[in-house]
Structure formats: structure tokens, C-alpha cells
Amino acid sequence: HRPAAFWSHDSRQACGHRRHPLHKLAPLMANPSALPLVATGLGHLIMGGLVAVMFRQRWWTGDIMVQCGTDGRPKVDDHCACGGTLPYICWLSEGINGMPYAPKEGQEPKIVHQSYIWVALATFPALSGTWLVLRRQRKLDVCMGFLSWIYLLVGLFPDTMWFLEHNAIGVLHFVCAFAGLGLAFILQFFVKPKLTVPLYIAFFVAINVAMICDGAEPSIFFDASFVALTLEWTFVVGSAAVGVTYCVIEHFSRLSRARTDSRFTGIALVTNA
């Protein structure tokens, strides 16, 4: 009979008893209630990455509301949403206005394809957020679940339905967008530690620096037209960062509490025995 110390971690490694490569997933499997948090955080991470791709690839080019004479198409004054800031930046919404029921005249096929990509990817955080709400452990989980739906709702209600058709349904685009961006900004102050507060500033500076590197004048930091658009992109990326941060912090916090509870339960069982 070997003493317990013989079978320490180092001894097991020396004897060839190696951990399975997936051993790091054991805490997650042991605490399945954390799965909605992990899925929701991953959904926000995916959408944050997609937003970065949209900005760098200038997804707004070819949109029906970006006929400003800068992309080879003739200028249409009523359809030029951000002429003074092109080609460096435009409203994020102008890259996803291609849903089948939205106005089509003047819309290039790439916008339609981009819209489908956005909606397809946005479905994941929406479903994950719903799962989080159903398995909620805190009131803030409900807020995070709602925030996770914003990406999809903004894509399903293009702003052109209001600007070009004056359809009241198009107002939902702005309602959802403002509600989501505002909720994320407020929610970050209830997350400890407050990691995302300085991130908003960092995102704002990074976006401006990226435009300057692309050829824009340094004065864009103080140009009202550029500042308004930069703030929109900043808040969208910031919202995704809030979602990821909340889910990561909550996951490890709940995992720590579960481990503590299991230790106390084990001690109580031994004491009662």
C-alpha cells in the first residue's frame, strides 16, 4: 500500500499518468449552468470581430444611402448619408441595409450578401442570450439577454425603411440601436472590475488613428461629422466588449462560488458522519 503522498500530481506525471487534453473543460462540464454564459460571451465576441471587419473593409460602399459620387456612381443628394466623411467612415447601418423587404433601387448585391451574413451570425448571440435568460441566476442576466438580441433586431429592421419609405417599422431600427448601446454603456458600471470603461476611450482613439493611417487629416478628432460617426462605431464595439467581459467575469465568479459551495458541502458531510 502506497502512501497518499506518493500519488501526488508530480508522481502521477512521472509514472506516465497524463491528463487528458480536454481536462481544462472539466470545470465547465461539471457546471453546465455556465454554458449559457459561455455561449453568450462567444456570440458577442463574434459580432465584435465582425464589426471590426466591417470597418476595415468599408462595408458601407455600394449602399443605397451612400450614393455620394465617391465610388463611381453618380451623386444623389437625397441618398448621401455621410458624404463629408467618405471614404474613411460612414454609419454602420449602411453596410447591412440589404434585407429583401428593404428598398432595392440603387442597392448593390454586395450589401444584400453582407446583410445575410450579419443576420446569420447575429442569430447566435440572440439564441444564446435567450438561453441565458431562461437559465438566469441574476437580474443582470436578463439585461445581457436583451442586449444579445440587438444585433439581430438592427439587421432585421434596416434604416432605409424609414428614410426612403417612411415606414414606421423602420423606426424600430433606431429604437433597438439606441436601447442596446445605452443599455451596454450603463451595464458596464454594474460589472466589477470595470474593465470596459477605459476600453471605450481606447476604441475611439483606435478608430481615429486607423482613419488617419488611411489618409484622413488629424483634425478628424475635432470634426463634428467624424466624431458622431466614430462615436457610433465606438459604442457598438464597446457594447460587444461589455457583453464579453460580463460573461467572462460572471462565468469565473460562479465557478468559484460553485467550488466553494462544494467544499463546504464536503466538510459538512464529513462532520455529520
C-alpha positions in Angstrom: 0.0 0.0 0.0 1.5 3.3 -1.1 1.1 6.5 1.0 -1.2 9.1 -0.4 1.7 11.5 -0.9 3.2 9.0 -3.4 0.3 9.6 -5.7 0.8 13.4 -5.9 0.5 15.3 -9.2 4.2 15.1 -9.8 4.3 11.4 -9.1 1.5 10.7 -11.4 3.2 12.7 -14.2 6.4 10.7 -13.5 4.5 7.4 -13.8 3.1 8.4 -17.1 -0.4 9.3 -15.9 -1.0 12.3 -18.0 -4.1 14.4 -18.0 -6.5 14.2 -21.0 -6.1 17.1 -23.4 -9.7 18.2 -22.6 -9.2 18.3 -18.9 -9.5 22.1 -18.9 -13.1 21.7 -19.9 -13.9 19.6 -16.8 -15.0 22.7 -14.7 -17.3 23.7 -17.5 -18.8 20.2 -17.8 -19.1 20.0 -14.0 -21.1 23.2 -14.0 -23.4 23.1 -17.0 -25.2 26.2 -15.8 -22.3 28.2 -17.1 -22.8 27.1 -20.7 -25.3 29.9 -21.5 -22.8 32.5 -20.3 -20.0 30.9 -22.4 -22.2 30.8 -25.5 -23.4 34.4 -25.0 -19.9 35.7 -24.5 -18.8 33.9 -27.6 -21.7 35.4 -29.5 -20.7 39.0 -28.5 -17.1 38.2 -29.4 -18.1 37.1 -32.9 -20.2 40.2 -33.5 -17.4 42.4 -32.2 -15.0 40.8 -34.6 -17.5 41.2 -37.5 -17.9 44.9 -36.7 -14.1 45.3 -36.9 -14.1 43.6 -40.3 -16.9 45.8 -41.5 -15.0 48.9 -40.6 -11.7 47.9 -42.2 -13.4 46.6 -45.4 -15.8 49.6 -45.6 -18.9 47.6 -45.9 -21.0 50.8 -46.5 -19.6 51.1 -50.0 -22.3 50.4 -52.5 -25.2 51.0 -50.2 -28.3 52.8 -51.5 -27.8 55.6 -48.9 -24.1 56.1 -49.8 -24.6 57.4 -53.4 -22.2 60.4 -52.8 -20.2 60.2 -56.0 -17.1 58.7 -54.4 -17.5 55.1 -55.6 -18.1 55.5 -59.3 -21.8 56.1 -59.0 -23.4 59.5 -59.6 -24.2 61.6 -56.6 -27.7 61.6 -55.4 -28.2 64.3 -52.7 -31.2 62.6 -51.0 -29.2 59.3 -50.9 -25.9 60.6 -49.5 -25.9 59.9 -45.7 -22.2 60.6 -45.0 -20.7 62.4 -47.9 -18.3 64.6 -45.9 -16.6 61.6 -44.1 -16.2 59.2 -47.1 -14.3 57.1 -47.8 -13.0 56.8 -44.3 -16.2 56.2 -42.3 -19.9 56.0 -42.6 -22.9 54.8 -40.4 -22.5 51.2 -39.6 -26.2 50.5 -40.6 -25.4 51.4 -44.2 -23.5 48.2 -44.6 -26.4 46.0 -43.7 -29.4 47.5 -45.5 -29.9 44.7 -47.9 -32.8 42.6 -46.5 -35.3 41.5 -49.2 -38.1 43.8 -47.9 -36.0 46.9 -47.8 -35.8 49.4 -50.7 -33.8 47.9 -53.6 -33.4 50.6 -56.2 -29.7 51.6 -56.2 -28.7 48.9 -53.8 -25.7 46.8 -54.9 -25.7 43.0 -54.5 -22.8 43.1 -52.0 -24.9 44.9 -49.5 -27.5 42.1 -49.7 -24.9 39.5 -49.1 -23.4 41.4 -46.2 -26.9 41.7 -44.6 -27.4 38.0 -44.8 -24.0 37.4 -43.2 -24.8 39.8 -40.4 -28.3 38.3 -39.7 -26.9 34.8 -39.8 -24.1 35.5 -37.3 -26.4 37.7 -35.1 -28.8 34.8 -34.7 -26.2 33.0 -32.5 -25.9 35.7 -29.7 -29.7 36.1 -29.9 -30.4 32.4 -29.2 -27.6 32.3 -26.6 -29.0 35.4 -24.9 -32.4 33.7 -24.7 -30.8 30.6 -23.2 -29.1 32.9 -20.6 -32.4 34.5 -19.7 -34.1 31.1 -19.3 -31.2 29.9 -17.0 -30.7 33.2 -15.3 -29.1 33.5 -11.9 -29.0 37.3 -11.7 -31.3 40.1 -12.8 -28.4 41.4 -15.0 -28.6 38.1 -17.0 -31.9 39.4 -18.3 -30.3 42.7 -19.4 -27.5 40.7 -21.1 -30.1 38.5 -22.8 -31.8 41.6 -24.2 -28.5 43.1 -25.3 -27.7 39.9 -27.2 -30.8 40.4 -29.4 -29.9 43.9 -30.5 -27.5 42.8 -33.3 -30.2 40.7 -34.9 -33.0 43.3 -34.5 -30.9 46.1 -36.0 -30.2 43.9 -39.0 -33.9 42.8 -39.5 -35.1 46.4 -39.5 -33.0 48.4 -42.0 -33.0 52.2 -41.5 -33.8 52.7 -45.2 -37.4 51.5 -44.4 -37.8 54.8 -42.6 -35.5 57.1 -44.6 -36.8 56.1 -48.1 -40.3 54.6 -47.5 -41.2 56.4 -44.2 -42.4 53.1 -42.9 -43.0 53.2 -39.2 -41.4 49.7 -38.9 -38.1 51.4 -39.8 -38.2 53.3 -36.5 -37.6 50.1 -34.7 -34.1 50.2 -36.1 -33.3 53.3 -34.2 -35.2 52.3 -31.1 -33.3 49.0 -30.9 -30.0 50.6 -31.6 -30.3 53.3 -29.0 -31.7 50.9 -26.4 -28.8 48.4 -27.0 -26.0 50.9 -27.0 -27.4 52.7 -24.0 -28.0 49.5 -22.0 -24.5 48.3 -22.7 -22.9 51.6 -21.6 -24.9 51.6 -18.3 -24.5 47.8 -17.7 -20.7 48.1 -17.6 -20.9 50.1 -14.4 -22.5 47.1 -12.7 -19.7 44.8 -13.7 -16.8 44.5 -11.3 -14.0 45.2 -12.1 -14.9 48.0 -14.5 -12.6 46.9 -17.3 -14.6 48.2 -20.2 -14.8 51.9 -19.1 -11.3 52.7 -20.4 -11.9 50.5 -23.4 -14.5 52.9 -24.9 -11.8 55.6 -24.9 -9.3 53.2 -26.4 -11.7 52.2 -29.2 -12.5 55.8 -30.0 -8.8 56.7 -30.3 -8.0 53.5 -32.3 -10.7 54.2 -34.8 -9.5 57.7 -35.4 -5.9 56.5 -35.7 -6.9 53.9 -38.2 -8.6 56.6 -40.4 -5.5 58.9 -40.1 -3.3 56.0 -41.2 -5.7 55.6 -44.2 -5.1 59.2 -45.2 -7.6 61.3 -43.2 -6.5 64.6 -41.6 -5.6 64.6 -37.9 -8.3 67.2 -37.4 -11.0 64.5 -37.6 -10.6 64.2 -33.8 -12.4 67.5 -33.6 -14.6 67.4 -36.7 -18.2 67.0 -35.6 -19.2 64.9 -38.6 -16.3 62.4 -37.9 -16.9 62.5 -34.2 -20.5 61.5 -34.5 -19.7 58.5 -36.7 -16.7 57.5 -34.7 -18.8 57.5 -31.5 -21.4 55.2 -33.1 -18.7 52.6 -34.1 -17.1 53.1 -30.6 -20.3 52.3 -28.8 -21.0 49.3 -31.0 -17.6 47.7 -30.4 -17.9 48.8 -26.7 -21.2 47.0 -26.4 -19.7 43.8 -27.7 -16.8 44.3 -25.2 -19.2 44.7 -22.4 -21.0 41.5 -23.4 -17.8 39.5 -23.5 -16.5 41.0 -20.2 -19.7 40.4 -18.3 -19.9 36.8 -19.4 -16.3 36.0 -18.7 -16.3 37.6 -15.2 -19.7 36.0 -14.3 -18.5 32.6 -15.5 -15.4 32.6 -13.3 -17.3 34.1 -10.4 -20.0 31.5 -10.5 -17.4 28.7 -11.0 -15.5 30.0 -7.9 -18.8 30.0 -5.9 -19.6 26.5 -7.0 -16.3 25.2 -5.9 -16.6 26.9 -2.5 -20.1 25.5 -2.0 -18.9 22.0 -2.9 -16.0 22.3 -0.3 -18.4 23.4 2.4 -20.8 20.6 1.5 -18.0 18.0 1.7 -16.9 19.4 5.1 -20.5 19.2 6.4 -20.8 15.6 5.2 -17.6 14.6 6.9 -18.6 16.4 10.1 -22.0 14.8 10.2 -20.5 11.4 9.6 
